[in-house]
Amino acid sequence: MDAFSIATDAVFADLNIARAAIWRAGGVGPGVTVRVITRRPDQVVGFGDSRAILPTVLIDVRRLEVPEPATGDTVELGEELFEIIATPTADSLRLVWTCEATLKA
């Protein structure tokens, strides 16, 4: 294990940064317990001369816990249920997936 893997594990183990969640491939089944980091930045989208500010949800998960996340997977965080809505992207070291999600009603 290299220093980057150790540091990534430490960040995801930190109770102030990461949270426990249940990841369900395809949104079905009992799921697996994972640690995730959520971010909710606003995204600015331009439409001609105007712009709109849209809320987004990004969920980071370690590749060792979810090797192949996909659109349609769900993530349960406490009382909230999120659905992955875009193809996940990996960081440059291929340690963490970033998944765009939406709150599922």
PERA-V744180 format. One record per pair of residues at least 6 apart in sequence whose ideal C-beta (glycine too) atoms are under 8 Angstrom apart, sorted by sequence separation. I is the first residue (numbers start at 1). J is the second residue. D is the distance in Angstrom with one decimal. If there is no record, write none. Layout:
# PERA-V744180
I/J/D
I/J/D
This chain:
# PERA-V744180
11/17/5.8
12/18/4.6
24/30/7.8
25/31/7.9
45/51/6.5
75/81/7.5
76/82/7.8
90/96/7.1
11/18/6.9
24/31/3.9
44/51/5.5
45/52/5.1
66/73/7.9
74/81/5.9
75/82/4.7
90/97/5.7
91/98/7.3
23/31/5.5
44/52/7.5
45/53/7.8
61/69/6.6
74/82/6.6
75/83/8.0
89/97/7.1
90/98/7.8
22/31/4.1
23/32/5.4
44/53/5.6
45/54/5.8
74/83/5.3
75/84/7.2
88/97/4.4
89/98/5.3
22/32/7.1
23/33/7.9
43/53/7.3
44/54/7.9
73/83/7.4
74/84/7.4
88/98/6.5
22/33/6.0
23/34/4.9
42/53/4.9
43/54/4.9
72/83/6.9
73/84/4.5
88/99/4.4
21/33/7.4
22/34/7.6
42/54/6.8
43/55/7.7
72/84/6.5
20/33/6.1
21/34/5.6
23/36/7.9
42/55/5.9
43/56/4.8
71/84/5.5
86/99/7.4
20/34/7.6
21/35/7.3
42/56/7.0
61/75/7.9
70/84/6.8
71/85/6.4
86/100/4.1
20/35/6.2
21/36/4.6
40/55/6.5
41/56/5.9
69/84/6.2
71/86/6.5
84/99/4.8
85/100/5.7
19/35/7.0
40/56/6.8
59/75/5.7
71/87/6.3
84/100/7.1
85/101/6.2
18/35/4.5
19/36/6.1
40/57/5.5
41/58/7.1
70/87/7.8
84/101/5.4
85/102/5.1
18/36/6.3
19/37/7.7
39/57/7.6
40/58/7.5
70/88/7.3
83/101/6.1
18/37/5.0
19/38/7.1
38/57/6.7
39/58/4.4
69/88/4.5
82/101/4.0
83/102/5.8
17/37/5.9
38/58/7.1
39/59/8.0
82/102/6.6
38/59/5.5
39/60/7.4
82/103/5.9
83/104/4.6
13/35/7.1
37/59/7.4
38/60/7.7
81/103/7.4
82/104/6.2
12/35/4.4
36/59/5.2
37/60/4.2
59/82/6.6
80/103/6.3
81/104/4.6
36/60/6.3
75/99/7.8
12/37/7.0
36/61/5.1
57/82/6.1
59/84/7.6
11/37/7.4
35/61/7.6
73/99/7.6
75/101/6.5
34/61/5.6
35/62/7.1
63/90/6.9
34/62/7.5
69/97/5.2
35/65/7.0
69/99/5.5
74/104/6.7
34/65/4.3
63/94/6.3
64/95/8.0
66/97/6.4
34/66/6.1
63/95/5.9
32/65/7.3
62/95/6.5
63/96/6.7
32/66/7.7
62/96/5.8
63/97/6.0
61/96/7.0
62/97/7.7
60/96/5.3
61/97/5.3
60/97/6.9
21/59/8.0
23/61/6.9
60/98/5.4
61/99/6.8
36/75/6.5
38/77/6.9
59/98/7.5
60/99/7.6
58/98/5.7
59/99/4.8
36/77/7.1
58/99/7.0
23/65/7.5
58/100/6.0
59/101/5.3
23/66/5.5
31/74/7.9
57/100/7.1
58/101/7.3
26/70/7.6
56/100/6.5
57/101/4.6
25/70/7.2
27/72/5.7
31/76/7.0
57/102/6.5
23/69/7.7
26/72/5.6
27/73/6.4
57/103/6.9
26/73/6.5
27/74/4.1
25/73/5.5
24/73/6.4
12/62/5.8
23/73/6.5
24/74/4.7
23/74/7.6
24/75/7.7
23/75/5.6
24/76/7.3
9/62/7.6
22/75/7.3
8/62/6.5
21/75/5.2
22/76/4.2
21/76/6.1
21/77/4.9
27/83/6.6
19/77/6.1
19/78/7.8
8/95/4.9
8/96/6.4
4/93/5.5
5/95/6.3
4/95/6.5
